[in-house]
Structures are given as C-alpha cells and as structure tokens.
Amino acid sequence: MSPNTRMSRLFVGLACTGAVAAALLTSCALGSSGTPAPDHGGETLMLLPENAAGPVGVVRRTDLLVAYGKSKYLKEHYKTLETARDAARDAGDEELTAKIEAEGPYWQEVMHRQLAGEEPLYTILLAVQDELRDVADAHNLSKVLEAGKGVEGIDITDELAEKLAQSQDKGAD
C-alpha cells in the first residue's frame, strides 16, 4: 500500500464525526484490556487559583473527547502531520516520511486509551485550555474536575463542547 493510501485511510478514519463517532465513543465502557474502564472522577483537569473561593466545575470525559474529535484542533494536528509527511516525501527522506506516518496511528491510540480511561486527558487539555478557561471563568470556578461517581459541581461539558464547535466553525476549511 502506498504512503498516500495509508495516510488517506488514516485521515478518513480520523475524520469520523457525528453520530458514528458518538456511537463509537459512547459505547466504549471497557478499557482496552476488556476490564471495566477506571473511574477518573474527581481528577483535577484545571486549577484556577484566582477564583479560589469559587465553585467546582466538572467535565464528562467521553463528551469532551467527542467534542475534541470534531474540533479544529484535531484537524489542525493531522493537517500538520500531513504537510510534514508530504515535505519529507518530496525531499526524498523515506525514513522521516515513515516516522511521520507512524504519528497518526500513535495519536489515535492515545485517544483510544484516553477514551478507555487508561490515560490522562493531557493532550486534549493542552489543546482546549483557552476554551476551558473561558467557560470556567464565566462560572468563577476554582477548579475543574473530571465528572464521576460522587463528584459534585457545575457541569460545564456542554458549554465547553459548544465553544469547541464554535471554534471549529471559525477555523474550519
């Protein structure tokens, strides 16, 4: 299979959004080992010391992953990889081309582990930190936690997903 075909298939697979992505993501209640996914409820996603006396916000992991998967940030990430791969291939650097092509499946596996609760949401939080801070500031939150059993707070997931959708509309091709 040619490198173009492999990358095209990768990008088609990663571009999966809407009902199909939601169905795939929301049906994943088991970790990759087949055991129940760990509950990360209460894991700190963001601290806002300037609002130390404010309430706590919560974000639902699966919904954040779906919103991120539809956002401009994931598309930009893969577009950057595609551009770098093309430049390496045009320069005749097969080794670098292969390394860059391996990045797509690697990051897809990271997202799968995040979905299964086997890996922290660090990559997503870095990408969406501005939107997360905007929503947290709007509620004067002291911190944002991952939603889970026994975790109480203001659920800001839908607002964050909406901000990501708006950024997609503004930054999409």
Secondary structure, 3 states (H helix, E strand, C coil): CCHHHHHHHHHHHHCCCHHHHHHHHHCCCECCCCCECCCCCCCEEEECHHHCCCCEEEECHHHHHHHHHHCHHHHHHHHHHHHHHHHHHHCCCHHHHHHHHHHHHHHHHHHHHHHCCCCCCHHHHHHCHHHHHHHHHHCCCCEEEECCCCCCCEECHHHHHHHHHHHHHHHCC
